Structure formats: structure tokens, C-alpha cells
């Protein structure tokens, strides 16, 4: 599914505190830094910056960790 996800898509993912819902705000297809850590990604394996509905905080996940919600 990861190649179908786009900015603005509503998604769900698991965190330490349970399921979280939010929105994709950025799609990264080349290596970048987030919160002091180097994130490795490519066109074939992008990473997605998502904003939590509950906290408005951002996280970054690979596509396989995200599930589209309606």
C-alpha cells in the first residue's frame, strides 16, 4: 500500500500508547534528518511524515506501518 499513500491521506498507525490516527503531511523519497536522527528512504521505499490528530505532533513512518482510514 505504501506506494499509494499521498499527502493529505488519513492514516492509522500503532504507537507505544496504542492506535493513533492522523494525516500524512510530507512524503520523503531521499534521506533526511528528523528529530536528530538520519532517516533512510528512497523512491522505492519512501517514509511518511504524519501529524497526530490527538496531539498535533509529527512522527515519521515507513509505508508498511500506516493503514489508510476513511
SVG drawing of the C-alpha trace seen along z (x, -y; Angstrom):
<svg xmlns="http://www.w3.org/2000/svg" viewBox="-14 -20 35 23">
<polyline fill="none" stroke="black" stroke-width="0.4" points="0.0,0.0 2.9,-2.4 3.2,-3.4 -0.4,-4.6 -0.2,-6.9 -0.1,-10.7 0.0,-14.0 -3.5,-14.6 -4.3,-10.9 -5.9,-9.9 -4.0,-7.0 -3.7,-5.0 -0.6,-3.6 0.4,-1.9 2.4,-3.7 3.6,-2.8 0.3,-4.1 -1.9,-2.4 -3.5,-3.2 -3.1,-6.7 -4.9,-8.4 -3.7,-11.4 -2.8,-12.8 0.2,-12.5 1.9,-15.9 5.0,-15.0 6.4,-12.2 10.2,-11.7 11.9,-9.8 15.5,-10.7 17.5,-10.5 16.7,-13.3 17.0,-14.1 14.1,-14.1 14.4,-14.8 18.2,-14.4 18.1,-11.0 19.0,-10.2 16.1,-8.6 17.0,-6.4 14.5,-6.3 14.2,-6.1 11.7,-6.4 11.1,-2.6 10.8,-2.8 9.5,-6.3 8.9,-7.5 5.9,-9.5 5.7,-12.4 2.3,-12.2 0.6,-14.5 -1.4,-13.0 -5.0,-14.1 -4.8,-13.9 -1.6,-15.7 -0.8,-17.6 2.8,-16.2 4.7,-14.7 6.2,-11.3 7.8,-9.5 6.9,-6.0 7.5,-3.6 4.5,-2.8 4.0,0.7 3.3,-0.8 0.5,-3.0 -3.1,-1.9 -5.5,-4.2 -8.7,-5.1 -11.8,-6.7"/>
</svg>
